[in-house]
Amino acid sequence: MNKSQLEFFRKLLEQRRAALENGAADTVVEMTDDDETFPDPNDRATLESDRNFTLRIRDRERKLISKIDKAMQRIEDGSFGICEECGCEISTRRLEARPVTTLCIECKEEQERKEKARKA
């Protein structure tokens, strides 16, 4: 992978990380500003359900931030875009779709087939 491609992916990862961090900050503000009381238990239950859903999303985003950090480290150490399983280069189309990936499409498909077989 050439320097311009690596720089493109570095900027892409930085932008995604910043967007995730901004969303997390907004969630904190929204959850701490809620000063409403609900006389109806159903309204309260809906609010709690929505909050739980939001927290699950934020937890997934926290994990994605960790993957972004690891991808940035791979850019630094020169292993970005190399499949951890087979050592082949990961296609730029795949990296554009999922820049935190560590597996080429063939190895990922094989991993999914094995997981599916185990569950069956």
N, CA, C and O atoms as CSV, one atom per row, in Angstrom:
chain,resi,resn,atom,element,x,y,z
A,1,MET,N,N,0.845,-1.169,0.000
A,1,MET,CA,C,0.000,0.000,0.000
A,1,MET,C,C,0.895,1.238,0.000
A,1,MET,O,O,1.866,1.315,0.752
A,2,ASN,N,N,0.557,2.196,-0.846
A,2,ASN,CA,C,1.407,3.381,-0.951
A,2,ASN,C,C,1.056,4.432,0.113
A,2,ASN,O,O,0.062,4.307,0.827
A,3,LYS,N,N,1.887,5.457,0.196
A,3,LYS,CA,C,1.740,6.470,1.249
A,3,LYS,C,C,0.431,7.235,1.143
A,3,LYS,O,O,-0.191,7.540,2.160
A,4,SER,N,N,0.007,7.547,-0.070
A,4,SER,CA,C,-1.239,8.308,-0.226
A,4,SER,C,C,-2.442,7.476,0.228
A,4,SER,O,O,-3.372,8.012,0.831
A,5,GLN,N,N,-2.430,6.176,-0.056
A,5,GLN,CA,C,-3.514,5.313,0.411
A,5,GLN,C,C,-3.512,5.222,1.933
A,5,GLN,O,O,-4.568,5.288,2.563
A,6,LEU,N,N,-2.333,5.072,2.522
A,6,LEU,CA,C,-2.240,5.013,3.983
A,6,LEU,C,C,-2.733,6.314,4.610
A,6,LEU,O,O,-3.411,6.294,5.637
A,7,GLU,N,N,-2.396,7.428,4.002
A,7,GLU,CA,C,-2.845,8.724,4.525
A,7,GLU,C,C,-4.364,8.850,4.404
A,7,GLU,O,O,-5.018,9.380,5.302
A,8,PHE,N,N,-4.922,8.366,3.301
A,8,PHE,CA,C,-6.377,8.369,3.131
A,8,PHE,C,C,-7.048,7.584,4.265
A,8,PHE,O,O,-8.014,8.055,4.865
A,9,PHE,N,N,-6.535,6.394,4.550
A,9,PHE,CA,C,-7.129,5.568,5.597
A,9,PHE,C,C,-6.897,6.157,6.989
A,9,PHE,O,O,-7.749,6.029,7.868
A,10,ARG,N,N,-5.772,6.787,7.186
A,10,ARG,CA,C,-5.505,7.439,8.476
A,10,ARG,C,C,-6.545,8.542,8.723
A,10,ARG,O,O,-7.107,8.638,9.813
A,11,LYS,N,N,-6.792,9.362,7.710
A,11,LYS,CA,C,-7.772,10.445,7.843
A,11,LYS,C,C,-9.183,9.884,8.030
A,11,LYS,O,O,-9.958,10.395,8.838
A,12,LEU,N,N,-9.506,8.846,7.290
A,12,LEU,CA,C,-10.821,8.207,7.413
A,12,LEU,C,C,-11.031,7.690,8.837
A,12,LEU,O,O,-12.085,7.908,9.434
A,13,LEU,N,N,-10.038,7.018,9.364
A,13,LEU,CA,C,-10.130,6.480,10.727
A,13,LEU,C,C,-10.219,7.605,11.760
A,13,LEU,O,O,-10.977,7.500,12.724
A,14,GLU,N,N,-9.460,8.666,11.567
A,14,GLU,CA,C,-9.510,9.795,12.493
A,14,GLU,C,C,-10.887,10.444,12.481
A,14,GLU,O,O,-11.412,10.814,13.531
A,15,GLN,N,N,-11.475,10.583,11.291
A,15,GLN,CA,C,-12.809,11.178,11.181
A,15,GLN,C,C,-13.856,10.304,11.868
A,15,GLN,O,O,-14.719,10.812,12.585
A,16,ARG,N,N,-13.783,9.015,11.654
A,16,ARG,CA,C,-14.754,8.108,12.290
A,16,ARG,C,C,-14.602,8.116,13.801
A,16,ARG,O,O,-15.593,8.080,14.530
A,17,ARG,N,N,-13.368,8.163,14.270
A,17,ARG,CA,C,-13.127,8.194,15.713
A,17,ARG,C,C,-13.698,9.468,16.321
A,17,ARG,O,O,-14.346,9.422,17.367
A,18,ALA,N,N,-13.464,10.600,15.674
A,18,ALA,CA,C,-13.973,11.880,16.165
A,18,ALA,C,C,-15.498,11.884,16.202
A,18,ALA,O,O,-16.097,12.376,17.158
A,19,ALA,N,N,-16.125,11.338,15.167
A,19,ALA,CA,C,-17.591,11.285,15.127
A,19,ALA,C,C,-18.131,10.424,16.268
A,19,ALA,O,O,-19.125,10.786,16.898
A,20,LEU,N,N,-17.491,9.297,16.536
A,20,LEU,CA,C,-17.921,8.426,17.629
A,20,LEU,C,C,-17.754,9.108,18.982
A,20,LEU,O,O,-18.622,8.998,19.848
A,21,GLU,N,N,-16.652,9.803,19.161
A,21,GLU,CA,C,-16.419,10.504,20.426
A,21,GLU,C,C,-17.430,11.629,20.628
A,21,GLU,O,O,-17.893,11.852,21.747
A,22,ASN,N,N,-17.775,12.338,19.557
A,22,ASN,CA,C,-18.781,13.393,19.665
A,22,ASN,C,C,-20.139,12.823,20.038
A,22,ASN,O,O,-20.863,13.408,20.844
A,23,GLY,N,N,-20.486,11.687,19.456
A,23,GLY,CA,C,-21.753,11.039,19.786
A,23,GLY,C,C,-21.800,10.608,21.239
A,23,GLY,O,O,-22.840,10.718,21.889
A,24,ALA,N,N,-20.688,10.120,21.749
A,24,ALA,CA,C,-20.627,9.705,23.149
A,24,ALA,C,C,-20.789,10.905,24.071
A,24,ALA,O,O,-21.479,10.824,25.087
A,25,ALA,N,N,-20.155,12.013,23.719
A,25,ALA,CA,C,-20.275,13.220,24.538
A,25,ALA,C,C,-21.715,13.732,24.532
A,25,ALA,O,O,-22.224,14.171,25.564
A,26,ASP,N,N,-22.366,13.677,23.382
A,26,ASP,CA,C,-23.764,14.105,23.293
A,26,ASP,C,C,-24.659,13.230,24.163
A,26,ASP,O,O,-25.587,13.729,24.799
A,27,THR,N,N,-24.388,11.943,24.194
A,27,THR,CA,C,-25.185,11.024,25.005
A,27,THR,C,C,-25.059,11.362,26.478
A,27,THR,O,O,-26.053,11.363,27.204
A,28,VAL,N,N,-23.852,11.646,26.922
A,28,VAL,CA,C,-23.639,11.996,28.327
A,28,VAL,C,C,-24.447,13.239,28.677
A,28,VAL,O,O,-25.103,13.287,29.717
A,29,VAL,N,N,-24.399,14.246,27.802
A,29,VAL,CA,C,-25.144,15.478,28.057
A,29,VAL,C,C,-26.636,15.193,28.091
A,29,VAL,O,O,-27.331,15.665,28.991
A,30,GLU,N,N,-27.142,14.433,27.130
A,30,GLU,CA,C,-28.567,14.123,27.075
A,30,GLU,C,C,-29.032,13.357,28.309
A,30,GLU,O,O,-30.106,13.633,28.842
A,31,MET,N,N,-28.239,12.409,28.760
A,31,MET,CA,C,-28.664,11.578,29.889
A,31,MET,C,C,-28.562,12.320,31.216
A,31,MET,O,O,-29.312,12.022,32.145
A,32,THR,N,N,-27.666,13.261,31.317
A,32,THR,CA,C,-27.546,13.997,32.571
A,32,THR,C,C,-28.489,15.189,32.620
A,32,THR,O,O,-28.800,15.682,33.705
A,33,ASP,N,N,-28.950,15.662,31.468
A,33,ASP,CA,C,-29.880,16.793,31.430
A,33,ASP,C,C,-31.332,16.372,31.645
A,33,ASP,O,O,-32.181,17.212,31.941
A,34,ASP,N,N,-31.620,15.099,31.500
A,34,ASP,CA,C,-32.992,14.619,31.667
A,34,ASP,C,C,-33.438,14.803,33.103
A,34,ASP,O,O,-32.981,14.100,34.005
A,35,ASP,N,N,-34.321,15.742,33.304
A,35,ASP,CA,C,-34.804,16.050,34.647
A,35,ASP,C,C,-36.305,15.815,34.734
A,35,ASP,O,O,-36.982,16.335,35.621
A,36,GLU,N,N,-36.809,15.027,33.801
A,36,GLU,CA,C,-38.244,14.830,33.712
A,36,GLU,C,C,-38.723,13.762,34.685
A,36,GLU,O,O,-38.034,12.782,34.969
A,37,THR,N,N,-39.917,13.991,35.176
A,37,THR,CA,C,-40.597,12.974,35.983
A,37,THR,C,C,-41.821,12.536,35.205
A,37,THR,O,O,-42.482,13.341,34.548
A,38,PHE,N,N,-42.106,11.271,35.288
A,38,PHE,CA,C,-43.216,10.709,34.532
A,38,PHE,C,C,-44.222,10.081,35.487
A,38,PHE,O,O,-43.920,9.098,36.164
A,39,PRO,N,N,-45.427,10.660,35.537
A,39,PRO,CA,C,-46.442,10.055,36.401
A,39,PRO,C,C,-46.937,8.716,35.853
A,39,PRO,O,O,-47.407,7.861,36.602
A,40,ASP,N,N,-46.823,8.550,34.531
A,40,ASP,CA,C,-47.278,7.310,33.905
A,40,ASP,C,C,-46.129,6.308,33.864
A,40,ASP,O,O,-45.090,6.603,33.273
A,41,PRO,N,N,-46.281,5.143,34.470
A,41,PRO,CA,C,-45.203,4.134,34.471
A,41,PRO,C,C,-44.801,3.683,33.067
A,41,PRO,O,O,-43.645,3.327,32.835
A,42,ASN,N,N,-45.749,3.698,32.137
A,42,ASN,CA,C,-45.419,3.297,30.762
A,42,ASN,C,C,-44.451,4.281,30.110
A,42,ASN,O,O,-43.540,3.874,29.389
A,43,ASP,N,N,-44.646,5.563,30.362
A,43,ASP,CA,C,-43.732,6.561,29.819
A,43,ASP,C,C,-42.338,6.390,30.409
A,43,ASP,O,O,-41.334,6.503,29.705
A,44,ARG,N,N,-42.291,6.120,31.686
A,44,ARG,CA,C,-41.004,5.911,32.362
A,44,ARG,C,C,-40.303,4.662,31.802
A,44,ARG,O,O,-39.093,4.658,31.575
A,45,ALA,N,N,-41.090,3.617,31.591
A,45,ALA,CA,C,-40.523,2.380,31.049
A,45,ALA,C,C,-39.981,2.600,29.641
A,45,ALA,O,O,-38.937,2.055,29.283
A,46,THR,N,N,-40.681,3.388,28.849
A,46,THR,CA,C,-40.220,3.694,27.496
A,46,THR,C,C,-38.901,4.459,27.547
A,46,THR,O,O,-37.973,4.164,26.793
A,47,LEU,N,N,-38.827,5.439,28.439
A,47,LEU,CA,C,-37.586,6.198,28.591
A,47,LEU,C,C,-36.429,5.280,28.990
A,47,LEU,O,O,-35.338,5.381,28.430
A,48,GLU,N,N,-36.658,4.398,29.941
A,48,GLU,CA,C,-35.604,3.472,30.381
A,48,GLU,C,C,-35.194,2.527,29.258
A,48,GLU,O,O,-34.010,2.229,29.097
A,49,SER,N,N,-36.144,2.065,28.498
A,49,SER,CA,C,-35.840,1.183,27.367
A,49,SER,C,C,-34.992,1.922,26.333
A,49,SER,O,O,-34.019,1.375,25.812
A,50,ASP,N,N,-35.364,3.153,26.043
A,50,ASP,CA,C,-34.590,3.959,25.086
A,50,ASP,C,C,-33.171,4.199,25.597
A,50,ASP,O,O,-32.214,4.134,24.826
A,51,ARG,N,N,-33.037,4.473,26.879
A,51,ARG,CA,C,-31.708,4.694,27.457
A,51,ARG,C,C,-30.856,3.434,27.376
A,51,ARG,O,O,-29.673,3.499,27.041
A,52,ASN,N,N,-31.452,2.298,27.679
A,52,ASN,CA,C,-30.704,1.038,27.591
A,52,ASN,C,C,-30.241,0.772,26.168
A,52,ASN,O,O,-29.116,0.329,25.942
A,53,PHE,N,N,-31.110,1.045,25.222
A,53,PHE,CA,C,-30.759,0.869,23.817
A,53,PHE,C,C,-29.593,1.786,23.442
A,53,PHE,O,O,-28.646,1.356,22.784
A,54,THR,N,N,-29.669,3.032,23.857
A,54,THR,CA,C,-28.609,3.999,23.580
A,54,THR,C,C,-27.288,3.554,24.209
A,54,THR,O,O,-26.232,3.658,23.585
A,55,LEU,N,N,-27.352,3.067,25.429
A,55,LEU,CA,C,-26.134,2.614,26.097
A,55,LEU,C,C,-25.515,1.402,25.402
A,55,LEU,O,O,-24.291,1.285,25.336
A,56,ARG,N,N,-26.344,0.508,24.888
A,56,ARG,CA,C,-25.813,-0.643,24.134
A,56,ARG,C,C,-25.116,-0.170,22.860
A,56,ARG,O,O,-24.065,-0.692,22.488
A,57,ILE,N,N,-25.710,0.820,22.196
A,57,ILE,CA,C,-25.081,1.369,20.992
A,57,ILE,C,C,-23.748,2.011,21.347
A,57,ILE,O,O,-22.753,1.801,20.654
A,58,ARG,N,N,-23.723,2.779,22.405
A,58,ARG,CA,C,-22.480,3.452,22.821
A,58,ARG,C,C,-21.408,2.436,23.214
A,58,ARG,O,O,-20.220,2.670,22.989
A,59,ASP,N,N,-21.819,1.314,23.797
A,59,ASP,CA,C,-20.848,0.273,24.141
A,59,ASP,C,C,-20.230,-0.319,22.876
A,59,ASP,O,O,-19.026,-0.566,22.823
A,60,ARG,N,N,-21.055,-0.542,21.868
A,60,ARG,CA,C,-20.539,-1.036,20.583
A,60,ARG,C,C,-19.597,-0.017,19.955
A,60,ARG,O,O,-18.576,-0.372,19.366
A,61,GLU,N,N,-19.959,1.257,20.091
A,61,GLU,CA,C,-19.102,2.311,19.540
A,61,GLU,C,C,-17.787,2.401,20.302
A,61,GLU,O,O,-16.744,2.675,19.707
A,62,ARG,N,N,-17.825,2.175,21.606
A,62,ARG,CA,C,-16.591,2.168,22.406
A,62,ARG,C,C,-15.653,1.068,21.913
A,62,ARG,O,O,-14.444,1.274,21.803
A,63,LYS,N,N,-16.219,-0.094,21.619
A,63,LYS,CA,C,-15.412,-1.194,21.090
A,63,LYS,C,C,-14.861,-0.852,19.710
A,63,LYS,O,O,-13.739,-1.229,19.370
A,64,LEU,N,N,-15.660,-0.134,18.917
A,64,LEU,CA,C,-15.195,0.273,17.590
A,64,LEU,C,C,-14.056,1.276,17.701
A,64,LEU,O,O,-13.125,1.239,16.897
A,65,ILE,N,N,-14.113,2.168,18.680
A,65,ILE,CA,C,-13.009,3.114,18.892
A,65,ILE,C,C,-11.722,2.355,19.188
A,65,ILE,O,O,-10.651,2.721,18.703
A,66,SER,N,N,-11.829,1.301,19.983
A,66,SER,CA,C,-10.658,0.478,20.280
A,66,SER,C,C,-10.105,-0.158,18.999
A,66,SER,O,O,-8.890,-0.216,18.809
A,67,LYS,N,N,-10.990,-0.631,18.130
A,67,LYS,CA,C,-10.547,-1.215,16.860
A,67,LYS,C,C,-9.919,-0.159,15.964
A,67,LYS,O,O,-8.957,-0.440,15.249
A,68,ILE,N,N,-10.458,1.054,15.999
A,68,ILE,CA,C,-9.881,2.145,15.212
A,68,ILE,C,C,-8.472,2.442,15.705
A,68,ILE,O,O,-7.557,2.631,14.904
A,69,ASP,N,N,-8.299,2.484,17.027
A,69,ASP,CA,C,-6.969,2.724,17.588
A,69,ASP,C,C,-5.973,1.648,17.148
A,69,ASP,O,O,-4.821,1.946,16.834
A,70,LYS,N,N,-6.429,0.406,17.129
A,70,LYS,CA,C,-5.551,-0.684,16.689
A,70,LYS,C,C,-5.218,-0.559,15.207
A,70,LYS,O,O,-4.092,-0.840,14.797
A,71,ALA,N,N,-6.194,-0.139,14.401
A,71,ALA,CA,C,-5.947,0.055,12.971
A,71,ALA,C,C,-4.943,1.188,12.755
A,71,ALA,O,O,-4.078,1.096,11.883
A,72,MET,N,N,-5.057,2.254,13.550
A,72,MET,CA,C,-4.099,3.360,13.451
A,72,MET,C,C,-2.693,2.872,13.813
A,72,MET,O,O,-1.708,3.290,13.206
A,73,GLN,N,N,-2.612,1.990,14.799
A,73,GLN,CA,C,-1.313,1.435,15.180
A,73,GLN,C,C,-0.742,0.570,14.050
A,73,GLN,O,O,0.465,0.572,13.806
A,74,ARG,N,N,-1.619,-0.166,13.367
A,74,ARG,CA,C,-1.158,-0.971,12.237
A,74,ARG,C,C,-0.641,-0.089,11.100
A,74,ARG,O,O,0.301,-0.459,10.398
A,75,ILE,N,N,-1.260,1.077,10.922
A,75,ILE,CA,C,-0.741,2.010,9.919
A,75,ILE,C,C,0.673,2.431,10.303
A,75,ILE,O,O,1.564,2.495,9.456
A,76,GLU,N,N,0.868,2.715,11.581
A,76,GLU,CA,C,2.185,3.152,12.066
A,76,GLU,C,C,3.246,2.060,11.927
A,76,GLU,O,O,4.385,2.335,11.550
A,77,ASP,N,N,2.862,0.817,12.237
A,77,ASP,CA,C,3.885,-0.245,12.210
A,77,ASP,C,C,4.008,-0.940,10.853
A,77,ASP,O,O,4.816,-1.854,10.685
A,78,GLY,N,N,3.194,-0.497,9.881
A,78,GLY,CA,C,3.327,-1.025,8.525
A,78,GLY,C,C,2.550,-2.293,8.240
A,78,GLY,O,O,2.722,-2.884,7.174
A,79,SER,N,N,1.691,-2.737,9.165
A,79,SER,CA,C,0.940,-3.976,8.931
A,79,SER,C,C,-0.504,-3.722,8.514
A,79,SER,O,O,-1.277,-4.669,8.369
A,80,PHE,N,N,-0.877,-2.464,8.321
A,80,PHE,CA,C,-2.245,-2.138,7.905
A,80,PHE,C,C,-2.487,-2.662,6.496
A,80,PHE,O,O,-1.652,-2.501,5.606
A,81,GLY,N,N,-3.641,-3.289,6.308
A,81,GLY,CA,C,-4.000,-3.796,4.986
A,81,GLY,C,C,-3.446,-5.170,4.681
A,81,GLY,O,O,-3.567,-5.655,3.557
A,82,ILE,N,N,-2.836,-5.807,5.679
A,82,ILE,CA,C,-2.304,-7.163,5.513
A,82,ILE,C,C,-3.164,-8.108,6.345
A,82,ILE,O,O,-3.383,-7.867,7.532
A,83,CYS,N,N,-3.645,-9.164,5.736
A,83,CYS,CA,C,-4.500,-10.135,6.417
A,83,CYS,C,C,-3.718,-10.847,7.522
A,83,CYS,O,O,-2.625,-11.364,7.290
A,84,GLU,N,N,-4.292,-10.865,8.719
A,84,GLU,CA,C,-3.636,-11.542,9.848
A,84,GLU,C,C,-3.597,-13.053,9.669
A,84,GLU,O,O,-2.739,-13.728,10.237
A,85,GLU,N,N,-4.513,-13.575,8.890
A,85,GLU,CA,C,-4.617,-15.027,8.732
A,85,GLU,C,C,-3.671,-15.566,7.660
A,85,GLU,O,O,-2.884,-16.475,7.923
A,86,CYS,N,N,-3.750,-15.007,6.457
A,86,CYS,CA,C,-2.984,-15.571,5.340
A,86,CYS,C,C,-1.792,-14.708,4.913
A,86,CYS,O,O,-0.932,-15.171,4.164
A,87,GLY,N,N,-1.737,-13.465,5.381
A,87,GLY,CA,C,-0.625,-12.585,5.039
A,87,GLY,C,C,-0.763,-11.885,3.701
A,87,GLY,O,O,0.138,-11.154,3.289
A,88,CYS,N,N,-1.879,-12.099,3.015
A,88,CYS,CA,C,-2.107,-11.428,1.734
A,88,CYS,C,C,-2.608,-10.005,1.965
A,88,CYS,O,O,-3.048,-9.656,3.060
A,89,GLU,N,N,-2.534,-9.199,0.923
A,89,GLU,CA,C,-3.017,-7.828,1.013
A,89,GLU,C,C,-4.549,-7.817,0.986
A,89,GLU,O,O,-5.174,-8.519,0.191
A,90,ILE,N,N,-5.135,-7.013,1.865
A,90,ILE,CA,C,-6.587,-6.840,1.905
A,90,ILE,C,C,-6.942,-5.813,0.842
A,90,ILE,O,O,-6.269,-4.789,0.724
A,91,SER,N,N,-7.987,-6.072,0.070
A,91,SER,CA,C,-8.351,-5.163,-1.018
A,91,SER,C,C,-8.746,-3.791,-0.469
A,91,SER,O,O,-9.308,-3.678,0.621
A,92,THR,N,N,-8.441,-2.758,-1.247
A,92,THR,CA,C,-8.787,-1.406,-0.807
A,92,THR,C,C,-10.302,-1.221,-0.737
A,92,THR,O,O,-10.789,-0.454,0.093
A,93,ARG,N,N,-11.044,-1.904,-1.586
A,93,ARG,CA,C,-12.518,-1.821,-1.510
A,93,ARG,C,C,-13.006,-2.329,-0.164
A,93,ARG,O,O,-13.899,-1.732,0.439
A,94,ARG,N,N,-12.434,-3.420,0.311
A,94,ARG,CA,C,-12.826,-3.955,1.622
A,94,ARG,C,C,-12.415,-2.984,2.725
A,94,ARG,O,O,-13.181,-2.744,3.658
A,95,LEU,N,N,-11.224,-2.434,2.624
A,95,LEU,CA,C,-10.751,-1.495,3.636
A,95,LEU,C,C,-11.577,-0.208,3.643
A,95,LEU,O,O,-11.785,0.388,4.701
A,96,GLU,N,N,-12.048,0.222,2.478
A,96,GLU,CA,C,-12.908,1.402,2.429
A,96,GLU,C,C,-14.229,1.128,3.132
A,96,GLU,O,O,-14.762,1.998,3.820
A,97,ALA,N,N,-14.757,-0.081,2.961
A,97,ALA,CA,C,-16.013,-0.443,3.606
A,97,ALA,C,C,-15.838,-0.663,5.105
A,97,ALA,O,O,-16.703,-0.288,5.896
A,98,ARG,N,N,-14.731,-1.265,5.490
A,98,ARG,CA,C,-14.472,-1.585,6.905
A,98,ARG,C,C,-12.981,-1.404,7.183
A,98,ARG,O,O,-12.221,-2.372,7.162
A,99,PRO,N,N,-12.561,-0.159,7.443
A,99,PRO,CA,C,-11.125,0.098,7.595
A,99,PRO,C,C,-10.482,-0.541,8.820
A,99,PRO,O,O,-9.256,-0.574,8.917
A,100,VAL,N,N,-11.275,-1.049,9.755
A,100,VAL,CA,C,-10.702,-1.683,10.944
A,100,VAL,C,C,-10.485,-3.179,10.754
A,100,VAL,O,O,-10.017,-3.862,11.665
A,101,THR,N,N,-10.822,-3.687,9.575
A,101,THR,CA,C,-10.726,-5.122,9.345
A,101,THR,C,C,-9.279,-5.618,9.418
A,101,THR,O,O,-8.333,-4.895,9.104
A,102,THR,N,N,-9.144,-6.856,9.837
A,102,THR,CA,C,-7.815,-7.479,9.901
A,102,THR,C,C,-7.734,-8.721,9.026
A,102,THR,O,O,-6.693,-9.374,8.954
A,103,LEU,N,N,-8.844,-9.044,8.360
A,103,LEU,CA,C,-8.886,-10.245,7.516
A,103,LEU,C,C,-9.304,-9.889,6.097
A,103,LEU,O,O,-10.152,-9.021,5.890
A,104,CYS,N,N,-8.707,-10.562,5.125
A,104,CYS,CA,C,-9.150,-10.407,3.744
A,104,CYS,C,C,-10.523,-11.067,3.623
A,104,CYS,O,O,-10.946,-11.799,4.517
A,105,ILE,N,N,-11.198,-10.812,2.542
A,105,ILE,CA,C,-12.570,-11.309,2.390
A,105,ILE,C,C,-12.618,-12.839,2.396
A,105,ILE,O,O,-13.554,-13.426,2.940
A,106,GLU,N,N,-11.626,-13.481,1.800
A,106,GLU,CA,C,-11.625,-14.942,1.751
A,106,GLU,C,C,-11.480,-15.536,3.153
A,106,GLU,O,O,-12.193,-16.474,3.510
A,107,CYS,N,N,-10.571,-14.997,3.930
A,107,CYS,CA,C,-10.368,-15.515,5.292
A,107,CYS,C,C,-11.568,-15.207,6.179
A,107,CYS,O,O,-11.928,-16.014,7.036
A,108,LYS,N,N,-12.189,-14.048,5.982
A,108,LYS,CA,C,-13.372,-13.698,6.764
A,108,LYS,C,C,-14.528,-14.633,6.424
A,108,LYS,O,O,-15.239,-15.087,7.321
A,109,GLU,N,N,-14.721,-14.922,5.154
A,109,GLU,CA,C,-15.778,-15.849,4.752
A,109,GLU,C,C,-15.539,-17.238,5.338
A,109,GLU,O,O,-16.474,-17.897,5.793
A,110,GLU,N,N,-14.284,-17.677,5.322
A,110,GLU,CA,C,-13.947,-18.975,5.902
A,110,GLU,C,C,-14.228,-18.983,7.404
A,110,GLU,O,O,-14.766,-19.958,7.929
A,111,GLN,N,N,-13.869,-17.907,8.093
A,111,GLN,CA,C,-14.134,-17.795,9.524
A,111,GLN,C,C,-15.643,-17.872,9.799
A,111,GLN,O,O,-16.068,-18.544,10.739
A,112,GLU,N,N,-16.437,-17.194,8.992
A,112,GLU,CA,C,-17.890,-17.214,9.162
A,112,GLU,C,C,-18.483,-18.582,8.880
A,112,GLU,O,O,-19.426,-19.001,9.550
A,113,ARG,N,N,-17.935,-19.286,7.888
A,113,ARG,CA,C,-18.404,-20.654,7.589
A,113,ARG,C,C,-18.142,-21.578,8.793
A,113,ARG,O,O,-18.999,-22.376,9.173
A,114,LYS,N,N,-16.955,-21.453,9.377
A,114,LYS,CA,C,-16.614,-22.282,10.533
A,114,LYS,C,C,-17.520,-21.965,11.723
A,114,LYS,O,O,-17.969,-22.877,12.418
A,115,GLU,N,N,-17.791,-20.688,11.960
A,115,GLU,CA,C,-18.672,-20.300,13.049
A,115,GLU,C,C,-20.081,-20.833,12.837
A,115,GLU,O,O,-20.727,-21.305,13.773
A,116,LYS,N,N,-20.549,-20.753,11.601
A,116,LYS,CA,C,-21.878,-21.242,11.268
A,116,LYS,C,C,-21.968,-22.758,11.461
A,116,LYS,O,O,-22.976,-23.269,11.949
A,117,ALA,N,N,-20.911,-23.469,11.077
A,117,ALA,CA,C,-20.874,-24.924,11.231
A,117,ALA,C,C,-20.881,-25.320,12.700
A,117,ALA,O,O,-21.515,-26.307,13.074
A,118,ARG,N,N,-20.179,-24.559,13.535
A,118,ARG,CA,C,-20.149,-24.841,14.986
A,118,ARG,C,C,-21.507,-24.656,15.621
A,118,ARG,O,O,-21.884,-25.410,16.519
A,119,LYS,N,N,-22.256,-23.648,15.160
A,119,LYS,CA,C,-23.550,-23.351,15.743
A,119,LYS,C,C,-24.622,-24.358,15.295
A,119,LYS,O,O,-25.624,-24.565,15.981
A,120,ALA,N,N,-24.391,-24.967,14.153
A,120,ALA,CA,C,-25.386,-25.912,13.609
A,120,ALA,C,C,-25.348,-27.248,14.299
A,120,ALA,O,O,-26.121,-28.142,13.954
